[in-house]
Amino acid sequence: MMRGESPKERNIWEKMWRTWKLAGTEYLNRAEYFVKVDWDSFLVAENLRVYGSYLNPDEPWYMGHTLFQRWRIQNLVYNSGTCYVLSREALRRLAIRLHDIKSVCKKCGGSQCLDREGAGEDPQTGGCLRDLGILPADTLDAKGMQRFLPFRPRDHLFRVEYTADQNDWFWAFKGKIGQKQVKENCCSPYPIAFHNFKTSPQAVWDKNALHEMEYFFHLAPYESRIIGMDPPSKKQYQYDPDVLDFELTKDGNTEMARPNEIIGTWALENADKLKLGNT
């Protein structure tokens, strides 16, 4: 680590980019998918296994709960750091990109693929993948319900309310898609992850977590998951175009995007580095 690891510094982004660089360099052939999951998240590995079986891990998949609040200003769409998944090919390319990462000042760089103190881990990961032309996949089920959920089941089922505020970090640009994702329509019967299983700022384990998850498990015994789970759409993330308050170019970039925020720029400039065999 270049920086200290005191509780005040944390430096989650440096820890993660170094982890991804190591995993993509030394452990790439040990798995088809690689998961970043917070310690207070609950991962339903059985459902992820079935979901991943519909995809080719040697294609660049980036899966999780997609957020849009930085799209307008920074041309960035990314997945929540509570739990996201990289396919083997996505990680292979990401590790190559991270070999070229540069360190800058704390307030420099925004969402660009740079190492800087205090950077948010999930948007920075999304920025590095954006450089490679890898964007979040659509992970909603066939009814538009969420599979990667950033809150606990009790919160999604009873507390989370939709807001049309396009500056809201959770609901921005989801529009009519988001309106349907509340209360009993929030969560796929085959969820992959929930988050925030703690009871206080001291992060004590939530004693009710397993009881809540039973709500989903009894609806879908393991033997029925392969038959019952909706296959992934194999498309890019969903959003509501009717609520966008900015213009997109034909290449899918925002008109405000700076040159170093354009999707796939680094990949085009470094095509030789990304060829198979160069990991």
N, C-alpha and C positions, 0 to 999 in steps of 0.2 A: 504494500500500500504506500502511495505517495503521501498520504495524509494520516493524521492521527485517528484513533478509533474511540475517542471519548463519546459519551452519550450525547453531548452537545454537537459533535461534528458529524457523527454517523456516516456521512459520505456513501449513501446507498448506491448512487450511480457508479462511483468508482469500483465498489465491490462487485456490482453486477456486470459492468463491461469487462472487468478482468475475469470474472467467472465464465461469461459467455466466450471470451477469447480462448480460455483454457479448455473449456468443454468442446469447442469447435475445432480445436487443434489436436487435442490428445484423446478425446473420448467419442469422436464423431460416429464411429462405427459400432458403438455399444448399444445404440437405441435408435428407434425410428422417429420418436418425438421427445422433445426436451421441455420440461415444465418448470416455470417459475411460479412458485406458490408462496404466499405470505404464511408466516407461522400461525396466524389466527384465521386462516382460511380452512375450509373443509373441501377436500378434493374427492370426488367420486370416481375413483380410478377405473372402475368397471365400465362406467358410462363413457369415459374418455377413450378407453380401449375400443369399444364398439364404434364410437364416432370416428376415431382415427382410421379404423379398418376400411372405411369408405373412401379414404384419400390415399394418394401416393406420397409417401414420405420423401421421395426423391424429387418432388416438386416443392416450390417455396411457399409453404403455408404459415400464416401468422394468425393465431386464433385466440379469442378472448372476448371480454366485454368492451365494445368499441365506444370511444368517447370523441366528441366533436368540438369541444369548447375552444380549441386552439386552431380550428380549421380556418376561420375567417382571417385571422391576423397572421398566422405562421404557416399556413398551408399544411397543417399537420392533423392527421387523423391517426389515432393510436389506441392500443388496448390498455385497459386498467391494469396496474401492476399487482392487483390482488391475486390474479391468476391468469397467466397467458401461456400459450403453447407455441413452440417453434418446431416445424418439421426438420428433419435432418438436413435437407437442402437449404432451407432458410438459415439454419445455424451455420452451415458451411460457408455461405456467402457473408453472413454477419461477422464471423471470425476473421475473414479476410479483410473486411472493412475496418475492423477494430485494430488490425495491425498498423493502420495508417492514422489512428486517432491522434489528435493534437490537443495539448493542454493550453487553456486560455484563462483569463482572469475570471473571477467569480461572476461578474455581471455581463460577461461577453457571450455571444453566440446564441442566446435564445434556445430554440428547439433543434438547433443544428447538431450534427454528430461530433461533439467535442467533449473533452474531459475538462470539467470545471467544478470547483467547490460549490456544494449546495444544490447542484442540479437535480431535478426530479428524475427518478429512475425510469418510470414508464414513458413519459414523453420523449426522453432522450433515446431510449430504445427504439421508439417509433420513428424518431428522426433518422437514426442510423439505417433502419430498414427502408425508410422512404428514399434515402440515397441510392438504395439498391433496387428501387422500383417494387418493393414488397409492401403491400398494403394489407390492412386487416381484412380477413375473410368474413363473410356473412355467417354468423354462428346461430342465428335464430332458427327455431324449428318451423315446421310447415304452417303453424298457426301464428307465427310471429312472437312466440314466447321465448324468453331468454334462457340460455343454457349456462352461461357464465354470469354469476350474479354477485355484485359487490357488497351486498348486505346479507343479513341473516334471513332465513325463511319468515320468521315472525314479522320482520320489518317490511319485507316485500308484500306479504299477505295482508298486513293490517295497517301499516303506517306510511309507506311511501306513496305520495300523491303526485300526480302529473302537474307540471307547470309549463306554460307556453313561453316562458322567459328564455329567449335564445342565448342568454348569457349564463344560464344555469349549467353548472359543470356536468350534471348527470343527464339532463333532458335536451340540451342544445341540439337543434336541427333534427330531432327524431319525430316531431310533429305527430301526425295521425298514427304513425307506428308506435310511438311512445304512449299515446293516449290509451291504446289497447293493452299496455303492459303493466297494469296496476291491479292490485288486490288479487282475486282468484285467477286472473289471466296473466299474472306476472311471470310465472316460472314453468318451464317445460317439465313434464312428468319424468323426464330423464335429464336432470340437471347435472352439470359437470363440476361446478364449484359454487360455494357460498363463502362469504367473508364476514369479518368483524365479530368473531366468536370470542369476545372478551366482555367482562362485566364492569370494568373501571379503567381509568387512565393508566393504572398500574398493570394493565393487561393480564388480569387473572383469567384463567380458562373458564369458559362459560359452561357451567354444570348442566345446563339444559340442552346443549348442542345436539347430543345424540338422540334425545327424545324428539326434537324438531325434525331431524333428518328421517326419522321413522315415517313421518307423514308422506315422504316421497318414496321411500323404499317399499312400503307395503303396497303402493300402487303399481310397482313395477319390479316383480321378482327377477332375479338375474337371468333365469332361463328365458324370459320373455323379451329381454332387451334387444337382442339382435333382430328379432321380428318386429318389435313394437317401435323402436326408435326411428324417427324421421332421418333419412340420410341428409348430410349437408348439401346445401345448394351448389357448392363449388363456385360460388360467385363472390364478388366483392361486397363489402359492408352495405347495409341498407340505411337510407336516410330519406327524409321527406323533402323532395325538391320544392314543394309549395311554400316552405317556411324559410328557405335560404334567403338571406338579405345581402348576398354578394354573387358575383358572376364567376362561372367556371369556364376555363378554356376548353377547347376540344380535347386536350390531353389530360383533363381532369385536375388541373392546377387552378388555384385562385388567381384572380387578376392582380392581387397585391403581392403575390409570391416574389421574393427576391431570387436572384440567380442561384444561390446556394441552397434554396429551399425547393427547387423544382424536382419533381418525382423522377428518380432514376438517373440524375445527372452524374453522380459518382460512378455508377455502373457503366454508363456509356464511355466515360473517360478512362475507365480501368478494366475494359473488357478482357484483356489478356490475363490479368490477375485472377479474374473470376472463373477462368476455364477450369474444368475438372482436372484434378491432378496437381493443382497449385495450392491446395489447402496446407 
